[in-house]
Amino acid sequence: MALVGVDAQNAAELPRLVVNILVDQLRTDYMEAFAPLYGEDGLKRLMAEARFYTDTQQPFYRVDRASAAAMLSTGTSPSVNGIPGLSWMSRETLQPIFCVDDARYKGLHTTERTSPQRLLTTTLTDELELATGKKAIVYSIAPEREMAVLMAGHLADGAFWINDETGAWCSTEYYGTIYPSWASVYERSNALSSRIKKMTYESVYEGALQDFHYFQSLDDTEQKDFKHKFEGDRRYRLLKNSVLVNDEVVGFVDQCLKSSYIGRDRVPDILNVGLYAGNFDHRSVTEAPSELQDAYVRLDQALAHLITSVEKIFGKDKALFVVSSTGYADSDDSGQRLENIPTGTFSMQRSSMLLNMYLSAIFGQAQYVVATFDNQIYLDHKLIEQKQLRLADLLARSEEFIAQMAGVRQVYTSQSLVLSSWEPRVSRIRAGWNAICSGDILIEVFPGWVISYENNPDYINPNEAYLSFPLFFLGADIATERITTPVTTAAVAPTLARCLRIRAPNGSSEAPLVLK
């Protein structure tokens, strides 16, 4: 009994609040490169005092905001959690499906109907709510709808994002039919719609960037000043694609911390926060180098404000901070085609038409190809069954035919992904492919080539070069250390579950990281 008493006294106290911060497109190389421009309480403090994993990777291929948020919250890849991307093609309607659309649940301050029901596994927040009998408080606050909802999970108390049409902070009735009073107070006093006309995005350090040259394109002969206004029909969308959106998120988070009940009792709570570190309006480094440098300076200020505010309210020993990245970056290609550099455009629409003609010549006239979406081709399974054909035969013929097209590096079929032997790249592609949502044929093009997505013109070709992304754990009981050994984002959810002494999400199989 005496030994049990000693163990109980020595057991570390649970954090009162876990602040889980997901930064869209945060890169380790840029973060470290711009360090001379930072203050002392944001990124510099994280790099100096946190457990800092310098080389974090997503364990699956073709990452975007939605699949990254789902990976972080579930601890498992799209092949298991059911979220392979922002959108995919519905085989029933042959129309794109947005990952969190759900007609059953009305929006609050928005016409968007939203829920996390396409997320097929539990999340870290779900497990906390189950372990505490729904006594824990969980909120998710992010610029984008999918980030907020997929980080919130199924059992959260609320998810909030900025409406593309009105600029209002909105939510969904899935988490409750009443918009919280603390959020209503913020909207009345700080409505973005009343401020956006006067907002201008320009460098936070007017003179400092003149003397700081990280990018090759920033030399003394080029103009480095910039000034952007938010006008027209895209004004709120444009704001969300700029680092200024972090100020809006931080303001709403402040209101939540001060006026809600989160973190007020001994039951651990979770606050999920989404921030932005990409370039202005998804422009390339060549087009907007100063804006990207400025983005990291402003991100540093936003993180410093968040960390300081939480510690001031709850104390350093009561909060656990996690800062991670979505693990992808927009392409650095500005669309320029330089002479003698191998390049080209691969048209999904044209390739699917040629494929259908080829299959018709072999198996009989019919519309075998029913849709394309992103880099995937969908075949008509019902038609193939009606004609008493073997899907495997059509897939094998399709793979052989497409592989001969100009620009094609590799073709993967649903059959080859399931049956192929383990190999690192194939394993990542398989992890990002979902049998329910994904297409029958996936196409990879050579470096320098661009896939033309006629049915999804807003899709941005991701940068496929190797990049490292940071992961930080900061709290009273976390050992300070800089770790260069590569880790994956699959470990974040089980690591936090161990810190909270709860079960890891039911689809997670990664071992927790050692933090002490």
N, C-alpha and C positions, 0 to 999 in steps of 0.2 A: 504493500500500500504506500509506503514511503517513497519507493522508486517511481511508482505511478504518479505520485504527487509532484516529484521533481521533474519528470518528463512533461507533465502538464504545464508547470510553471515555465519551462524552457521553450515550449512550443511558440513559434513566431506568431504574432498577432496577424490576423487576416487583414488585407488592405480594405479600407472602407470604400474606396472608389478606384476602379480600374479605368484609366483613360486610354482608350485604344484608338490611336491616330493613324489613319491610312492616307498617305500623300500620293496623289496621282502623279506618276512619272518622276518621282524623286530618284536621282542617280548619285552614286557614291563619288564618281569622278568630278562632277560639277559641284557637288556639295563641298568637297575638300578644296577644289580650285578657288572658290569664291570666299574662303574663310577669312581673308584679310578685311573683307567688307562687313563681317558680322559683329554683333554685340557679344556680350559675355553670357547671357542667360538663355540662349536658344540652342542653335546647332553646335556652337563651341562647347557649351556645357554638356550636351549629349555626347559629343565626341570625347570629352575629358572625363566625365563622371559616370556615364552609363556603361552597361555591358553592350559593347558595340561590335556587331557582326558586319564586317565590311563587304562581304561577298554573299549576298542572299539572292537566290534564284527561284523562279516559278518552276515547278516540276512538270509543266505541260506546255504545249506549243500553241501559239496564236493567242496571246493574252490581251485582254482589254479591261476596262473598268469593272464590268459586271463579273466576268470570270475571276478577276483578281479579288474582288470583294467577297465573292462566294468562297473562294479558296481560303481566304483569311479567316472567315467566320466558321467554316465547317472543318477545316483541316484536311480536306480531300479534294481531288481534282474533278473537272467537269464530267469525266466518265462515270463518276459516282454521284456527285451532288446535283447533276442535271442542268447546270448553267454553263454551256460552252461559249457563250458570248452575249453581247447586248441583244442580238436578235438571231433568229433562225427561221427556216421555212417550215410552215405547217404542211404536212403531207395531206391532211384532210381538205384544207381550203386553198392550198398552194399560194398562200399569202404570208408575208413575214409576221412573226410573232415577237413582240418585245418581251424581254425576260420577266418583267414584273407586272405586265398588264393582266387585269382580272376584272371582267365586267360585273362581277358579283358585288364589288365593294366600291362605293362612291368615294370621291375625293373630298377633302376638307380644304377649302380655299383653292380648289382646282377642279377641272372637269376630268382629269385623268383618273381612271379606275385602276386600283393598284392593290397587290398583295404579294407575299413571298411564296405562294403555294407551289410554284414550279421548282422551288428548292427542295430536293428530295431527301435530305438528311437533316439531322438536328445541327444547331449552331452552338457555339460557346455560350451565348446568351440564353438559348433554350435550356441548356443543361443547368445553368445557374438558376433559372426560374423554377425548373423541376426540383432541384436540390433544396431550394428555400421555400417551396410551396407558394410560389409567386409573391414572396415578400420582398424579393430584390426589385430594384427599380432599374430599368434599362431604357435608355434613349439613344437614338442615332440621329446625327445632324450632319448633313453633307450638302454640297451644291447640287449634286445629281440624284435623281430619284432612285436609280438602281443601286448606287452606293449606299444610300441611307437605308433602303429596305432590306437588301441582302446582308448588310452588317447587323441589322436589327434582328433578323430571324423571325420565327413564328410566334414567339410568346412575349415580345418586348412590349413596353408601355407606350412607345411612340417612335415614329420615324418622320423626319422633317427634311424637306428640300426646297429649293427655290423654283418657283413656277416660271417656265420659259416665256409665258405670255404676259403675266402681270407683275412678276418680280416678288410676289408674296411668298412667305414661308408657308408651305402647305403640307398636308399629310393625307392619310387614308383612313376610312372608317373601319378598316380591318383591325386596327389597334384600339378602336374605341370611337364611338360616334360623336363625342364631345371634344372640341378643340381645347387644349389646356388653357387655363386662364392666364398663366404666366406668358405663354406664347402670344395670346391675344393682346396683352399689355404691350409687348415688344412691337407687334405689328402696328398698333395705333400710334406709338411714339416714334418709330424708326422705319416707317414704310419706305422701301426702296423706290417705289414709284414716284414719291415726292422728292427724291434726291438725285435720281440717275441723270436728269437733264443737266445738272450742274457738275457732274463728276467728270474728271479728266484723269487719264492715266499717263503719268510722266514719271521720270526717274525719281526715286526716293532720295538719291544722293546726286545732286545736280553736278557737282564738280568731281566727285570721287571717280566716277566711271571714265572721266577723261584721262586719268592717269593709270587705269587698271586695264591691262590688255591680256586677256586669256585666249580669245579666239583670233585666228589668223586674219579674219576680215576686219578686226578692229585696229586700225592703224591711225596715225595722226592726221592722215589726209581725208579720212572719211567722217561723215556726220554721225555722231553717236546720240544726239538728243532725239527724243521722240515725244509725241503727244497724240493720244488717242481719245476720241469722244465716243460715247455710247448712244447711238442714235438709230432711228429707223426700226423696222420690224424685228431685227435681230439684236436689239440693244441688250436685252437680258441674257440672251444666249452668248453674246459677245462678252459681257461681263463675266459670265461663268467660265469662259475660256481665257480669262486673264487672272493674274495673281491677286487682283483687287477683290476677287470673290472671297478670299481668305478673311478679309476684314469683316465681311458680312457674316461669315460662319462664326468667327470669334465673338462678334457682338451678340449673336443669338445664343451661343454657348454660355456667355457671361450671364445672360438673363436666366438661362436654365439653372446654372449653378447657384445663383443668388435667390431665385424665387420658387424653385421646385423643391421637392423633398429628397432629391437625390443626394446620397452620401450622409444623410442626417442620423442614421442609426447604426447599430453594430452589424447589420446584415450587409454584406458586400454588394455594391452596385456597379454597373458598367455604363460608361458614357463613350459611345463610338463617335468619332469625329472624322470627317473627310475634308482634305485640303487639296490644293492644286499647285503643282510645280512645273507644269508644262509651259511652252512658249505661248505668246499672245496669239490667239486665234489659230492655234496649231501651225504657226508659221515655222519655217526651217531656221536653223542657226544662221545660215547665209542671209536670209531675209531680215531677221530681227535678232542680232546678237546682243544688243544692249538690253532689250526687253528680257531676254533669258537671264542675263546676269542680275538684272533688277528683281526678277522673280524669286531668286534664291535669297536675296537680301530681305525682301518683304516676307518670304516664308520664314526666315529666321526670326523676324520680329513677331510674327503670328505665333510661332511655337513658344517663344520666350513669354509672350503674354499669357498663353494658355497654361503653361507650367507654373508660372508665378501666381496666377489667379487661383489655381487649384490648391497649391501649397499654402497660400495665404488663408484660404477658407478652412481647409481640412488639416493642414500640417504636413510636413515632409514625410513623417512616419506613417501616414494614413493613406497615401496615394501611390499607385503603381502606374507608371506611364509606359506605353508601348508605342513606338513610332516605326512604321514600316512603309514600304512602297508598293504600288501596284505591280511593279516589276516589268514594265514595258516602257518604250519611249516612242514618240512620233518619229517618222522617218526624217532624217536630215536632208533628204533629197528635196530641193526646191523646185523640181520639175525641169531643171536645166538639162539639156542633152549636149554633152561636150563631144567634140569631134574625136574619133578614134577610140572612144570608150564604149565597150560592148553594152548594148542596151536594147530595149524594145518594149512593146506593150502586148500583153496577152489578153485577148478578148474572151471572156467567159461565154458571152452570147453567141459569138461566131463558132467557138469550139463545140458548144453543145448542139448547135444546128448541124455541124459536120458529123458529130458523133451519131446523131439520130439518123442521118442519111446512111451512114455506114452500117449501123445495126439493122436498119430496114432492108438493106441489100442482102444481109446475111440471114435474118430471121423472119423476113416478111414485112411488108409495108405496115407501119404503125407509129404511134407517138410514144416511143420508149422513154425519152427524156422529157420529164414533166416540168422541171424547174432548175434554176441555178441560183445560188445565193453565196455571196463572198467567193471563196475559192472552191466551192463544192457543187457537185452535180447530183440531182435526185432522179432516180428512175421510177417508173410506174410499176410497183410491185403487183397490184391487182391485175393489170394488163398482162404482165409476164406469167402470172398464175393462170389466167384465163386461156392463154395461148399454150399452156402446158410446157413452158420453157423453164430451164434451170437458171436461176439468178446467177449462179456461179459462172455459167458459160458467158452470159452477157457482161459480167464484170471483168472476166479475163479478156474478152475481146475489146472491151472499152479501154482497159489498161494498156493493151498493146497499141491501140490506135492513137490514143492521146499522147503516149510517150514519144511518138514520132513528130509531134507538132513543134514548131520553132519556139524556143524559149522554155520548154518544159524540162525541168530538172528531175522530177520524180512524180510518179502517180501512185496513190494509195487507194485501195478499195476497202470497203467495209470487211470483206472476207480476208484480205491480206493483213489488215490491222489485227484481226482476231487471231489469225493462225500463224503470223510471222514470229520468228524467234526473237529473243530479247536483244536489243541494240539501243544504245542511249538515245539517239535521235528518234527512232521509231517508238521507243517507250514514251517519250514526251508527246509525240503526235497521238499515240493511242490514249494517253491520259487526257488529252484535250478533246477527244472524240466521244460523243455520246450516242448510243445506239438508237435512242428515241428521237433525238433532235437533229443529229448531224446527217449529212448527205451520204450517198453511196460511194461517191468518188471524190477524193481530195487531190488537188493539183498544187504542186510546188514549182515555181519558176526559178531560173538562174539568178544569181546576184546581178543587180543592175536592171533587171526586168521589172515591170510593173504590171499587176493584174488589173484589168479594167472591169469594174463591177457595175454593169449597167443597171441592175436592179437595186443597187445600194450605193448611190453616188456619194453619200456622206462618209462612206467607209474610208479610213486612212490607212494606207499600207504601213504596217509596223516596221520598225527597225529590227532586222534579224541579226545584226552583228552582236557579238558577245558584249554584254554590259553588266556591271555589278551594281547592286542596289543595297542600301543599308537597312539594318534592323537594330533597334535600340530597345533595351529594357532599363528603366530608371526607377529606383525606389529605395526605401530604407534598407532592405535586406538583400539587395542585388549587388553582387560583387562587381567592382569596376574592372573592366578588362577589354582590350582590343583584340578581336579574334578574326584572323584572316582565313581560317578554314571555311570552305563553302558550306552553306546550309540552305535549306529550302523553306518556303513560307508554310509548308505543310506542318512544320513543327510549332508554329505560333499558337494555334488553338490548344493543342495538348499541353504546351508549356504553361499557358495561362490557367488551364484547368487544374494543373498541379498546384499552382500558386493559390488558387481559390479552394483547393481540396474538394473538387467535384469531378464527376466523370467527364472524360473527353467526349466530343461530339461522336455520334454513333457510326459515322463513316470514316473517322480518323484512325489511321494505323501507324502514324509516325511517332517515334519516341520523343518525349519532351527534352528540351534543351536544359543543360545544367546551368543554373544562374548563380550558384553560391560556391 
